Amino acid sequence: MRIQVFGPGCTNCKTLEQRARRAAEEVGVAAEFEKVTEIEAMIAAGIVRTPGLAIDGELMSQGRVNTVEEIKNMLRKFTAAGS
C-alpha cells in the first residue's frame, strides 16, 4: 500500500504524516510513505488545499489534519474494498 501526504512541509503536513504512520502501524498495514511537495504533483492529484492524504493514488482527504482514528477507518475501508 502506498500512502501519500501532500503539502509543502508545514507543521500540519508533518502531523498528518505522523498520524498516518501511526494509523498504519496500529491497523497492521504495511505501507510505503511518500511526501509530495511539488505543486505540479499536488495539482495533478486534485489537491486544492493542503495537507492532503491519498491511499494507492485515491485522494482520501484534503485541507485538514485527520485524527489517527479517521485514518485508521480509511485504511480499514480501503483494505476491505480491495479484498
N, CA, C and O atoms as a GROMACS GRO file, in nm:
protein
  332
    1MET      N    1   0.085  -0.117   0.000
    1MET     CA    2   0.000   0.000   0.000
    1MET      C    3   0.090   0.123   0.000
    1MET      O    4   0.192   0.128   0.069
    2ARG      N    5   0.050   0.222  -0.078
    2ARG     CA    6   0.125   0.347  -0.083
    2ARG      C    7   0.039   0.458  -0.025
    2ARG      O    8  -0.075   0.479  -0.067
    3ILE      N    9   0.094   0.528   0.072
    3ILE     CA   10   0.025   0.641   0.135
    3ILE      C   11   0.105   0.766   0.102
    3ILE      O   12   0.225   0.775   0.127
    4GLN      N   13   0.034   0.864   0.043
    4GLN     CA   14   0.097   0.990   0.006
    4GLN      C   15   0.042   1.102   0.094
    4GLN      O   16  -0.078   1.112   0.118
    5VAL      N   17   0.135   1.186   0.141
    5VAL     CA   18   0.098   1.305   0.214
    5VAL      C   19   0.140   1.424   0.129
    5VAL      O   20   0.258   1.439   0.095
    6PHE      N   21   0.043   1.507   0.094
    6PHE     CA   22   0.067   1.622   0.007
    6PHE      C   23   0.075   1.750   0.090
    6PHE      O   24  -0.009   1.774   0.176
    7GLY      N   25   0.177   1.830   0.063
    7GLY     CA   26   0.190   1.959   0.128
    7GLY      C   27   0.332   2.009   0.123
    7GLY      O   28   0.424   1.935   0.088
    8PRO      N   29   0.350   2.137   0.158
    8PRO     CA   30   0.482   2.198   0.146
    8PRO      C   31   0.580   2.161   0.257
    8PRO      O   32   0.697   2.200   0.251
    9GLY      N   33   0.536   2.087   0.355
    9GLY     CA   34   0.625   2.051   0.466
    9GLY      C   35   0.597   2.129   0.593
    9GLY      O   36   0.682   2.136   0.682
   10CYS      N   37   0.480   2.188   0.601
   10CYS     CA   38   0.440   2.266   0.718
   10CYS      C   39   0.410   2.173   0.837
   10CYS      O   40   0.413   2.051   0.825
   11THR      N   41   0.382   2.232   0.949
   11THR     CA   42   0.352   2.156   1.070
   11THR      C   43   0.232   2.064   1.049
   11THR      O   44   0.234   1.949   1.092
   12ASN      N   45   0.128   2.114   0.984
   12ASN     CA   46   0.009   2.030   0.960
   12ASN      C   47   0.043   1.909   0.873
   12ASN      O   48  -0.007   1.799   0.898
   13CYS      N   49   0.127   1.928   0.773
   13CYS     CA   50   0.167   1.818   0.684
   13CYS      C   51   0.246   1.713   0.763
   13CYS      O   52   0.224   1.593   0.747
   14LYS      N   53   0.336   1.759   0.845
   14LYS     CA   54   0.418   1.668   0.926
   14LYS      C   55   0.331   1.592   1.026
   14LYS      O   56   0.350   1.472   1.048
   15THR      N   57   0.236   1.662   1.086
   15THR     CA   58   0.145   1.598   1.181
   15THR      C   59   0.061   1.492   1.112
   15THR      O   60   0.042   1.382   1.165
   16LEU      N   61   0.010   1.524   0.992
   16LEU     CA   62  -0.071   1.427   0.918
   16LEU      C   63   0.012   1.303   0.884
   16LEU      O   64  -0.038   1.191   0.895
   17GLU      N   65   0.136   1.322   0.845
   17GLU     CA   66   0.221   1.207   0.813
   17GLU      C   67   0.244   1.121   0.938
   17GLU      O   68   0.236   0.998   0.930
   18GLN      N   69   0.273   1.184   1.050
   18GLN     CA   70   0.294   1.109   1.174
   18GLN      C   71   0.170   1.030   1.212
   18GLN      O   72   0.179   0.914   1.252
   19ARG      N   73   0.054   1.091   1.198
   19ARG     CA   74  -0.071   1.022   1.231
   19ARG      C   75  -0.099   0.908   1.134
   19ARG      O   76  -0.147   0.802   1.175
   20ALA      N   77  -0.070   0.928   1.007
   20ALA     CA   78  -0.090   0.822   0.908
   20ALA      C   79   0.002   0.704   0.936
   20ALA      O   80  -0.039   0.589   0.924
   21ARG      N   81   0.126   0.732   0.972
   21ARG     CA   82   0.220   0.624   1.006
   21ARG      C   83   0.171   0.547   1.128
   21ARG      O   84   0.175   0.424   1.131
   22ARG      N   85   0.125   0.620   1.227
   22ARG     CA   86   0.073   0.555   1.348
   22ARG      C   87  -0.050   0.471   1.316
   22ARG      O   88  -0.063   0.358   1.363
   23ALA      N   89  -0.141   0.525   1.236
   23ALA     CA   90  -0.263   0.453   1.199
   23ALA      C   91  -0.230   0.324   1.124
   23ALA      O   92  -0.287   0.219   1.152
   24ALA      N   93  -0.138   0.333   1.028
   24ALA     CA   94  -0.099   0.215   0.951
   24ALA      C   95  -0.040   0.108   1.043
   24ALA      O   96  -0.068  -0.011   1.028
   25GLU      N   97   0.042   0.152   1.137
   25GLU     CA   98   0.102   0.058   1.232
   25GLU      C   99  -0.004  -0.008   1.319
   25GLU      O  100  -0.001  -0.129   1.340
   26GLU      N  101  -0.096   0.072   1.370
   26GLU     CA  102  -0.200   0.019   1.459
   26GLU      C  103  -0.297  -0.074   1.386
   26GLU      O  104  -0.348  -0.169   1.446
   27VAL      N  105  -0.322  -0.048   1.258
   27VAL     CA  106  -0.412  -0.134   1.180
   27VAL      C  107  -0.337  -0.258   1.130
   27VAL      O  108  -0.398  -0.359   1.094
   28GLY      N  109  -0.205  -0.248   1.128
   28GLY     CA  110  -0.124  -0.360   1.080
   28GLY      C  111  -0.109  -0.364   0.930
   28GLY      O  112  -0.098  -0.471   0.870
   29VAL      N  113  -0.108  -0.246   0.869
   29VAL     CA  114  -0.095  -0.235   0.724
   29VAL      C  115   0.051  -0.202   0.691
   29VAL      O  116   0.109  -0.108   0.746
   30ALA      N  117   0.109  -0.280   0.601
   30ALA     CA  118   0.242  -0.249   0.552
   30ALA      C  119   0.227  -0.139   0.446
   30ALA      O  120   0.159  -0.158   0.345
   31ALA      N  121   0.289  -0.026   0.471
   31ALA     CA  122   0.271   0.088   0.381
   31ALA      C  123   0.404   0.154   0.348
   31ALA      O  124   0.496   0.159   0.429
   32GLU      N  125   0.408   0.203   0.226
   32GLU     CA  126   0.521   0.284   0.180
   32GLU      C  127   0.471   0.428   0.182
   32GLU      O  128   0.366   0.458   0.124
   33PHE      N  129   0.544   0.516   0.247
   33PHE     CA  130   0.501   0.656   0.259
   33PHE      C  131   0.578   0.744   0.162
   33PHE      O  132   0.698   0.726   0.140
   34GLU      N  133   0.506   0.838   0.106
   34GLU     CA  134   0.566   0.933   0.012
   34GLU      C  135   0.521   1.074   0.049
   34GLU      O  136   0.401   1.098   0.065
   35LYS      N  137   0.617   1.166   0.062
   35LYS     CA  138   0.585   1.306   0.084
   35LYS      C  139   0.586   1.374  -0.053
   35LYS      O  140   0.684   1.366  -0.125
   36VAL      N  141   0.477   1.439  -0.087
   36VAL     CA  142   0.467   1.508  -0.215
   36VAL      C  143   0.465   1.657  -0.187
   36VAL      O  144   0.370   1.710  -0.129
   37THR      N  145   0.572   1.726  -0.229
   37THR     CA  146   0.584   1.869  -0.201
   37THR      C  147   0.579   1.955  -0.327
   37THR      O  148   0.570   2.077  -0.318
   38GLU      N  149   0.585   1.892  -0.444
   38GLU     CA  150   0.585   1.967  -0.570
   38GLU      C  151   0.443   2.013  -0.604
   38GLU      O  152   0.349   1.933  -0.606
   39ILE      N  153   0.429   2.140  -0.631
   39ILE     CA  154   0.299   2.199  -0.662
   39ILE      C  155   0.233   2.130  -0.781
   39ILE      O  156   0.113   2.102  -0.778
   40GLU      N  157   0.309   2.102  -0.885
   40GLU     CA  158   0.254   2.039  -1.006
   40GLU      C  159   0.194   1.901  -0.973
   40GLU      O  160   0.088   1.866  -1.023
   41ALA      N  161   0.264   1.825  -0.889
   41ALA     CA  162   0.216   1.692  -0.849
   41ALA      C  163   0.089   1.703  -0.765
   41ALA      O  164  -0.001   1.620  -0.778
   42MET      N  165   0.082   1.804  -0.680
   42MET     CA  166  -0.038   1.825  -0.597
   42MET      C  167  -0.158   1.859  -0.686
   42MET      O  168  -0.267   1.805  -0.667
   43ILE      N  169  -0.137   1.947  -0.782
   43ILE     CA  170  -0.244   1.985  -0.874
   43ILE      C  171  -0.291   1.864  -0.954
   43ILE      O  172  -0.411   1.843  -0.971
   44ALA      N  173  -0.197   1.785  -1.002
   44ALA     CA  174  -0.231   1.666  -1.080
   44ALA      C  175  -0.312   1.565  -0.997
   44ALA      O  176  -0.394   1.492  -1.052
   45ALA      N  177  -0.289   1.563  -0.866
   45ALA     CA  178  -0.361   1.471  -0.778
   45ALA      C  179  -0.496   1.527  -0.734
   45ALA      O  180  -0.573   1.457  -0.669
   46GLY      N  181  -0.525   1.652  -0.770
   46GLY     CA  182  -0.653   1.712  -0.733
   46GLY      C  183  -0.651   1.786  -0.600
   46GLY      O  184  -0.756   1.818  -0.545
   47ILE      N  185  -0.532   1.811  -0.548
   47ILE     CA  186  -0.521   1.882  -0.420
   47ILE      C  187  -0.549   2.030  -0.441
   47ILE      O  188  -0.485   2.096  -0.523
   48VAL      N  189  -0.646   2.080  -0.366
   48VAL     CA  190  -0.679   2.222  -0.370
   48VAL      C  191  -0.631   2.290  -0.241
   48VAL      O  192  -0.587   2.405  -0.242
   49ARG      N  193  -0.639   2.214  -0.131
   49ARG     CA  194  -0.596   2.265   0.000
   49ARG      C  195  -0.507   2.159   0.064
   49ARG      O  196  -0.535   2.039   0.057
   50THR      N  197  -0.400   2.204   0.128
   50THR     CA  198  -0.311   2.111   0.198
   50THR      C  199  -0.342   2.115   0.346
   50THR      O  200  -0.397   2.213   0.396
   51PRO      N  201  -0.308   2.010   0.418
   51PRO     CA  202  -0.244   1.889   0.370
   51PRO      C  203  -0.344   1.795   0.303
   51PRO      O  204  -0.465   1.804   0.325
   52GLY      N  205  -0.291   1.707   0.221
   52GLY     CA  206  -0.374   1.608   0.154
   52GLY      C  207  -0.324   1.468   0.184
   52GLY      O  208  -0.206   1.449   0.215
   53LEU      N  209  -0.414   1.371   0.175
   53LEU     CA  210  -0.380   1.232   0.203
   53LEU      C  211  -0.439   1.143   0.095
   53LEU      O  212  -0.559   1.152   0.066
   54ALA      N  213  -0.356   1.058   0.035
   54ALA     CA  214  -0.403   0.964  -0.067
   54ALA      C  215  -0.355   0.824  -0.031
   54ALA      O  216  -0.245   0.806   0.023
   55ILE      N  217  -0.438   0.726  -0.062
   55ILE     CA  218  -0.403   0.586  -0.043
   55ILE      C  219  -0.408   0.519  -0.179
   55ILE      O  220  -0.511   0.519  -0.246
   56ASP      N  221  -0.295   0.463  -0.219
   56ASP     CA  222  -0.283   0.398  -0.350
   56ASP      C  223  -0.340   0.484  -0.462
   56ASP      O  224  -0.410   0.435  -0.551
   57GLY      N  225  -0.307   0.613  -0.458
   57GLY     CA  226  -0.348   0.705  -0.563
   57GLY      C  227  -0.488   0.762  -0.551
   57GLY      O  228  -0.526   0.847  -0.631
   58GLU      N  229  -0.565   0.716  -0.453
   58GLU     CA  230  -0.701   0.767  -0.434
   58GLU      C  231  -0.700   0.874  -0.326
   58GLU      O  232  -0.664   0.847  -0.211
   59LEU      N  233  -0.740   0.995  -0.362
   59LEU     CA  234  -0.743   1.106  -0.268
   59LEU      C  235  -0.849   1.080  -0.162
   59LEU      O  236  -0.967   1.063  -0.192
   60MET      N  237  -0.805   1.079  -0.037
   60MET     CA  238  -0.895   1.047   0.074
   60MET      C  239  -0.935   1.170   0.155
   60MET      O  240  -1.043   1.175   0.212
   61SER      N  241  -0.846   1.270   0.159
   61SER     CA  242  -0.872   1.386   0.242
   61SER      C  243  -0.784   1.501   0.196
   61SER      O  244  -0.674   1.481   0.144
   62GLN      N  245  -0.834   1.622   0.215
   62GLN     CA  246  -0.751   1.740   0.190
   62GLN      C  247  -0.801   1.856   0.274
   62GLN      O  248  -0.919   1.866   0.307
   63GLY      N  249  -0.708   1.945   0.307
   63GLY     CA  250  -0.743   2.066   0.380
   63GLY      C  251  -0.762   2.049   0.530
   63GLY      O  252  -0.807   2.141   0.597
   64ARG      N  253  -0.728   1.930   0.582
   64ARG     CA  254  -0.741   1.910   0.727
   64ARG      C  255  -0.644   1.804   0.774
   64ARG      O  256  -0.595   1.722   0.696
   65VAL      N  257  -0.617   1.808   0.904
   65VAL     CA  258  -0.530   1.708   0.966
   65VAL      C  259  -0.622   1.605   1.030
   65VAL      O  260  -0.680   1.629   1.136
   66ASN      N  261  -0.634   1.491   0.966
   66ASN     CA  262  -0.722   1.386   1.017
   66ASN      C  263  -0.667   1.327   1.146
   66ASN      O  264  -0.547   1.327   1.170
   67THR      N  265  -0.760   1.276   1.228
   67THR     CA  266  -0.718   1.208   1.350
   67THR      C  267  -0.666   1.070   1.315
   67THR      O  268  -0.689   1.020   1.205
   68VAL      N  269  -0.595   1.009   1.408
   68VAL     CA  270  -0.546   0.872   1.388
   68VAL      C  271  -0.665   0.779   1.363
   68VAL      O  272  -0.658   0.693   1.276
   69GLU      N  273  -0.772   0.796   1.438
   69GLU     CA  274  -0.890   0.709   1.421
   69GLU      C  275  -0.953   0.725   1.283
   69GLU      O  276  -0.993   0.626   1.221
   70GLU      N  277  -0.962   0.848   1.234
   70GLU     CA  278  -1.017   0.870   1.099
   70GLU      C  279  -0.932   0.800   0.994
   70GLU      O  280  -0.985   0.738   0.901
   71ILE      N  281  -0.802   0.811   1.008
   71ILE     CA  282  -0.712   0.748   0.911
   71ILE      C  283  -0.721   0.596   0.922
   71ILE      O  284  -0.718   0.526   0.821
   72LYS      N  285  -0.732   0.545   1.043
   72LYS     CA  286  -0.747   0.400   1.061
   72LYS      C  287  -0.874   0.352   0.991
   72LYS      O  288  -0.873   0.247   0.928
   73ASN      N  289  -0.983   0.428   1.002
   73ASN     CA  290  -1.108   0.391   0.935
   73ASN      C  291  -1.091   0.394   0.783
   73ASN      O  292  -1.143   0.307   0.714
   74MET      N  293  -1.019   0.493   0.732
   74MET     CA  294  -0.992   0.499   0.588
   74MET      C  295  -0.916   0.375   0.543
   74MET      O  296  -0.948   0.313   0.442
   75LEU      N  297  -0.814   0.342   0.620
   75LEU     CA  298  -0.731   0.225   0.585
   75LEU      C  299  -0.812   0.097   0.589
   75LEU      O  300  -0.799   0.011   0.502
   76ARG      N  301  -0.896   0.083   0.692
   76ARG     CA  302  -0.980  -0.037   0.702
   76ARG      C  303  -1.077  -0.048   0.584
   76ARG      O  304  -1.093  -0.156   0.527
   77LYS      N  305  -1.142   0.063   0.549
   77LYS     CA  306  -1.236   0.062   0.438
   77LYS      C  307  -1.162   0.034   0.307
   77LYS      O  308  -1.211  -0.039   0.222
   78PHE      N  309  -1.045   0.093   0.292
   78PHE     CA  310  -0.969   0.077   0.170
   78PHE      C  311  -0.921  -0.068   0.156
   78PHE      O  312  -0.928  -0.125   0.047
   79THR      N  313  -0.873  -0.126   0.263
   79THR     CA  314  -0.824  -0.265   0.255
   79THR      C  315  -0.940  -0.361   0.240
   79THR      O  316  -0.925  -0.464   0.174
   80ALA      N  317  -1.055  -0.331   0.300
   80ALA     CA  318  -1.173  -0.419   0.286
   80ALA      C  319  -1.225  -0.415   0.143
   80ALA      O  320  -1.268  -0.518   0.090
   81ALA      N  321  -1.222  -0.298   0.082
   81ALA     CA  322  -1.269  -0.284  -0.056
   81ALA      C  323  -1.177  -0.357  -0.152
   81ALA      O  324  -1.222  -0.407  -0.256
   82GLY      N  325  -1.049  -0.364  -0.118
   82GLY     CA  326  -0.954  -0.430  -0.206
   82GLY      C  327  -0.948  -0.580  -0.186
   82GLY      O  328  -0.879  -0.650  -0.261
   83SER      N  329  -1.017  -0.632  -0.085
   83SER     CA  330  -1.012  -0.775  -0.056
   83SER      C  331  -1.095  -0.856  -0.151
   83SER      O  332  -1.101  -0.979  -0.140
   0.00000   0.00000   0.00000
